[in-house]
Amino acid sequence: MKPEEKKNEDQHSSRLSMILDGDVWRLLNSKIAILFLGALVTGIGLFLYQQKEKRLEWQAQTRYTNLRFSLEKMKTCQEEFFAMKGYLNEAEYLVRPFLNQKEIDEQFLRKLDSEIEKLESAALRQHTNVAALVSGYFRAPRTIHDEIEDYRDGLLEYLRNIRAFVESKRQKHNDKELMAKIQTLSDIEEIYNGAKRAIQRELVAATRQMEKQAGTPQIGGAHR
């Protein structure tokens, strides 16, 4: 290519580039371009906002589901602990007819001893169930563990006293101090009531927390 032709071609390309640059600049400054860019920015912002809202809703729903599950387990724990009171009542019911009898047939003594032994084993299993639920789902497990262990120990001591009473009857002894311990349930019932109140306080706090979580916009909107 001749130098003059090359020079003319370069000048043509330069003019074309200037024209295109001018057209692009005018296009970018036109109302249509501004609207398009605005819509694009708005769309991206809306998409990001929606993704954030979905993430917050998922997190809130997950917290709510976990709280509700924990609350159900805490209620189960409360029911299991209430069942431990049943062992005390049953033991007292079993021994009551024999307390004022001077002579008790050996057959009845063996039956009573066997029933109390079964209650001991059942009470220990029940305490294990309660303790596992406390450890897994309560916010202040150490405090409640102390309370239910105190009741477990008091219950087992009461059952051991009955078995000691059975043995004293076999030996033809009339242990008035032992009989008094068996007839007096106020101390152990007070321990039971203290543990029950501790569990109920945790339940009330967990219920309020779940209700508060249910009132959040993410959960509230999902349940409307």
MARSE-516954 format. One line per field, with one value per residue (C-alpha): residue number from 1; residue in three letters; y, z, x. Coordinates in steps of 0.25 Angstrom, whole numbers. Example, Ala and Ser with C-alpha at 12.3 -4.5 7.8 and 13.67 -1.06 7.14 Angstrom:
2
n	c(1;2)
res	c(ALA;SER)
north	c(-18;-4)
up	c(31;29)
east	c(49;55)
end
This chain:
224
n	c(1;2;3;4;5;6;7;8;9;10;11;12;13;14;15;16;17;18;19;20;21;22;23;24;25;26;27;28;29;30;31;32;33;34;35;36;37;38;39;40;41;42;43;44;45;46;47;48;49;50;51;52;53;54;55;56;57;58;59;60;61;62;63;64;65;66;67;68;69;70;71;72;73;74;75;76;77;78;79;80;81;82;83;84;85;86;87;88;89;90;91;92;93;94;95;96;97;98;99;100;101;102;103;104;105;106;107;108;109;110;111;112;113;114;115;116;117;118;119;120;121;122;123;124;125;126;127;128;129;130;131;132;133;134;135;136;137;138;139;140;141;142;143;144;145;146;147;148;149;150;151;152;153;154;155;156;157;158;159;160;161;162;163;164;165;166;167;168;169;170;171;172;173;174;175;176;177;178;179;180;181;182;183;184;185;186;187;188;189;190;191;192;193;194;195;196;197;198;199;200;201;202;203;204;205;206;207;208;209;210;211;212;213;214;215;216;217;218;219;220;221;222;223;224)
res	c(MET;LYS;PRO;GLU;GLU;LYS;LYS;ASN;GLU;ASP;GLN;HIS;SER;SER;ARG;LEU;SER;MET;ILE;LEU;ASP;GLY;ASP;VAL;TRP;ARG;LEU;LEU;ASN;SER;LYS;ILE;ALA;ILE;LEU;PHE;LEU;GLY;ALA;LEU;VAL;THR;GLY;ILE;GLY;LEU;PHE;LEU;TYR;GLN;GLN;LYS;GLU;LYS;ARG;LEU;GLU;TRP;GLN;ALA;GLN;THR;ARG;TYR;THR;ASN;LEU;ARG;PHE;SER;LEU;GLU;LYS;MET;LYS;THR;CYS;GLN;GLU;GLU;PHE;PHE;ALA;MET;LYS;GLY;TYR;LEU;ASN;GLU;ALA;GLU;TYR;LEU;VAL;ARG;PRO;PHE;LEU;ASN;GLN;LYS;GLU;ILE;ASP;GLU;GLN;PHE;LEU;ARG;LYS;LEU;ASP;SER;GLU;ILE;GLU;LYS;LEU;GLU;SER;ALA;ALA;LEU;ARG;GLN;HIS;THR;ASN;VAL;ALA;ALA;LEU;VAL;SER;GLY;TYR;PHE;ARG;ALA;PRO;ARG;THR;ILE;HIS;ASP;GLU;ILE;GLU;ASP;TYR;ARG;ASP;GLY;LEU;LEU;GLU;TYR;LEU;ARG;ASN;ILE;ARG;ALA;PHE;VAL;GLU;SER;LYS;ARG;GLN;LYS;HIS;ASN;ASP;LYS;GLU;LEU;MET;ALA;LYS;ILE;GLN;THR;LEU;SER;ASP;ILE;GLU;GLU;ILE;TYR;ASN;GLY;ALA;LYS;ARG;ALA;ILE;GLN;ARG;GLU;LEU;VAL;ALA;ALA;THR;ARG;GLN;MET;GLU;LYS;GLN;ALA;GLY;THR;PRO;GLN;ILE;GLY;GLY;ALA;HIS;ARG)
north	c(0;14;24;33;22;18;32;34;21;25;38;31;22;33;41;28;26;40;39;26;31;43;34;25;38;43;30;29;43;40;38;24;21;27;20;7;8;13;0;-8;-3;-4;-18;-22;-15;-21;-35;-33;-28;-40;-50;-43;-44;-58;-61;-54;-61;-74;-71;-66;-79;-88;-81;-82;-97;-100;-92;-100;-113;-110;-105;-118;-126;-117;-121;-135;-134;-127;-139;-149;-142;-142;-157;-157;-152;-164;-173;-166;-167;-181;-185;-178;-184;-198;-197;-189;-202;-208;-196;-199;-214;-221;-234;-235;-248;-251;-253;-239;-234;-241;-235;-221;-222;-227;-215;-205;-211;-209;-195;-192;-197;-190;-177;-178;-180;-169;-159;-163;-159;-146;-143;-145;-136;-125;-126;-125;-115;-106;-92;-94;-109;-109;-102;-112;-124;-120;-119;-132;-140;-135;-140;-154;-155;-152;-162;-173;-170;-171;-185;-190;-186;-195;-206;-204;-204;-217;-223;-218;-225;-238;-236;-233;-219;-207;-195;-183;-174;-181;-181;-166;-164;-172;-165;-151;-147;-132;-130;-138;-132;-118;-123;-128;-115;-107;-115;-114;-99;-98;-106;-98;-85;-90;-94;-80;-73;-82;-80;-65;-66;-74;-64;-53;-60;-63;-48;-44;-39;-51;-61;-53;-51;-66;-69;-59)
up	c(0;-4;7;3;3;16;21;16;22;36;35;31;43;52;47;49;63;67;61;68;81;80;77;89;98;93;95;109;112;106;114;110;114;128;130;126;135;146;144;144;157;163;159;164;178;179;176;187;197;194;196;209;214;210;218;230;229;228;240;248;244;248;262;264;260;269;281;278;278;291;298;294;300;313;314;313;324;333;331;333;346;351;349;360;370;367;372;386;386;382;393;404;399;400;414;420;424;431;440;452;451;462;455;439;432;425;412;412;416;405;395;401;400;386;382;388;381;368;371;374;361;353;361;356;342;342;348;337;327;333;335;320;316;326;320;306;306;318;319;333;334;346;355;351;352;367;370;363;369;383;381;375;388;397;390;390;405;407;400;407;420;416;413;427;433;426;432;446;446;442;454;463;466;467;462;465;459;446;446;448;436;427;432;430;415;417;415;403;397;399;392;380;380;379;367;361;362;356;344;342;343;331;323;325;320;308;305;305;297;286;286;285;273;267;267;258;244;238;246;247;232;230;240;235)
east	c(0;5;8;-3;-13;-9;-10;-24;-28;-23;-30;-43;-42;-39;-51;-60;-55;-58;-72;-74;-69;-78;-90;-87;-86;-99;-105;-100;-105;-119;-132;-133;-119;-121;-134;-128;-116;-125;-134;-122;-116;-130;-132;-118;-121;-135;-129;-119;-129;-138;-127;-124;-138;-139;-127;-132;-145;-138;-130;-142;-150;-138;-137;-152;-152;-141;-148;-161;-154;-146;-159;-166;-154;-154;-169;-166;-155;-165;-175;-164;-160;-175;-174;-163;-173;-182;-171;-172;-187;-187;-177;-184;-197;-191;-185;-196;-205;-193;-188;-197;-197;-189;-188;-187;-187;-174;-181;-186;-172;-166;-176;-174;-159;-160;-169;-160;-148;-155;-158;-144;-139;-150;-147;-132;-136;-146;-136;-126;-137;-139;-125;-122;-133;-129;-114;-119;-130;-129;-122;-117;-116;-106;-116;-127;-118;-115;-130;-134;-122;-126;-140;-135;-126;-138;-147;-136;-134;-149;-149;-137;-144;-156;-147;-140;-154;-157;-145;-148;-161;-155;-146;-158;-153;-162;-153;-161;-151;-151;-166;-166;-157;-166;-179;-172;-172;-172;-157;-156;-168;-162;-150;-159;-166;-153;-149;-162;-162;-148;-153;-165;-157;-148;-161;-167;-154;-154;-168;-166;-154;-162;-173;-164;-157;-171;-174;-162;-165;-159;-167;-179;-180;-178;-190;-200)
end
